[in-house]
């Protein structure tokens, strides 16, 4: 009976992760906001995106790892929010989620990520 209680207790514990935005991701959010003529709409969209990203503090691995190199070997994940892909990496040792980039879905994702030098942001 004690063993069952112990197992149930441990299975209910969920580690919370810290969500950290890279300078690159902050720049992307500012760019998203400035793309709208109406500042209020831009702010609402950015707030919504941030809210969804902050939900990665619980179970951040629920989104798939990108399946092409060099992002695959870096374990970079991608989630969809509104009309944007959010790229991030999960560190299980420090319980952190590092948001690397936020890119409009109609853009060429590979070329934009290459231009943003994502490897540099992971190593930082």
Secondary structure, 3 states (H helix, E strand, C coil): CHHHHHHHHHHHCCCCCEEEECHHHHHHHHHHHHCCCCHHHHHHHHHHHHHHHHHHHCCHHHCCECCCCCCCCCCEEEEEECCEEEEEEEECCCCEEEEEEEEECCCCHHHHHHHCCHHHHHHC
